[in-house]
Amino acid sequence: MLHYSPLLLILTFFIFSSQILSTSLSTNSTSPIGINYGQVADNLPPPASVLPLLHSLGVNRVKLYDTDPRVLSAFANTGIEFIVGLPDQLVPRLARDPSAASSWVRSSILPHIPATKITAITVGNEVLTGNDTTLIRSLVPAMVSVQSALTTLGLDGKIIVTTAHSLAVLETSFPPSGGAFRKELVPYMSQLLTFLQKTCSPFLINAYPYFAYKADPKSVNLNYVLFEPNAGVVDSSSGLRYDNMLHAQVDAVRTAIRKVTPSNAKVEIRVSETGWPSKGDNDEAGATPENAQRYNGNLLRIVSQNKGTPAAPSEPLQVYVFALFNENLKPGPASERHYGLFQPDGTPAYNFGAVSGSGLATTGGKGNSGNVRSSGGTAESPAAQIGLVSSTGYYSTSGTRIVRPFCLEKLGVLAVALLLVWYSF
């Protein structure tokens, strides 16, 4: 009979268990799906209650529109990746005064890292399609100031700096091969893209096929915008076939970028916002729970397959769904207050279902600025506060169970138990 050292057994146990844990967690860490966590509302649950919702969705990437310390503190040591936002009103000051950028990073970012995993900072939101010329001119200089502050603190390799754009930065969006930025924005875009390429940061685009359908429901094929089976559209110049509008929009942005960057430039495109409202005003065509379910469900099924667009099929498209909650204080048409996957009480806004690891899946088929988008567990459990833990110890949404991973402390207890069993013999 072979005899093994107890220490060897324990070491083997830990290595094996750690590999299992690592494999489990890495599935989520590579998920291309994230979600926007807006808070323009007066009835949202406390941030500590949000983590179970993210677990139920299989999502571990979150985009904020600010650096709310309540949220960032609540998610410390959870492994959730955060994109945080620097508000528009701070942009001109940081452009003029790099020391202000340093102060902002020290006060808004440093207190939360490394416990909270902040991976990116967005400087302003949809700045280039606004009407404030001072803000527009200040955007890239402010980004440079923030980047310099991060470099000084040794964080430039851990946190990227970028900004999000409305699709309205495009003068031409169809066909995708003809995509082009608005002429008056080209100088700013050229400057911005040089910064993004130099810092290996992504270009963020807020893309909403819903707006195209809402504007012309008689001409726009609903199945085309909802990722449902359809004949598709062929780009006559490239010969590429598009079976959904979102991919066409992204590739139009890709073409526009190529037109203002060197031929060897490489800038990743990420969709920082997209979604579909579950309710709208009488004149907002298509804003229904059924269409929201179909859009978000199909979108996330496609994205979770790590496929790219027709023009870049080998480049998985990272997407942030808008939004986590319905936000009752957002101005504008009714649709603005009904983009959420969840109601403020934590119940689904419609029947979208949930799976772990790859993100959302259907069971069947804006931010804090307040601006309208341009075109049963234990009493102390955060999940129990919004009724998302069953008596079996699973998170659940729409009847789908998501197993919580073992923590290292539990593995330690099991290792001690193994050691005791060994000595009992």
Protein Blocks (a to p, Z undefined) as FASTA:
>chain_A
ZZddfklmmmmmmmmmmmmmmmmmmmmmmpcbdcdddfbdfkbccfklmmmmmmmnopab
dcdfbdcfklmmmmgonlpacdddddfklmmmmmmmmmlmmmmmmmmmmmmpckbacfbd
cehjhklmmcblklmmmmmmmmmmmmmmmmmnopmmmpccdddddfklpmbfbdfklgcc
dfklmmmmmmmmmmmmmnopacdddddfklmmmmmmmlmcfklmnopacebjadfknopa
cfbfklmmmmmmmmmmmmmccfkbccddddfbgcddfbdcfklghiafklmmmmmmmmmm
mmmnopacfklmmlccddddddfbdcfkbgcjfklmmmbfbdfkopafbdnbpaehjlpc
dfblnojnopacdddddfklmklmnopacfkopaceehiacdddddfklmmmmmmmmmmm
mmmZZ
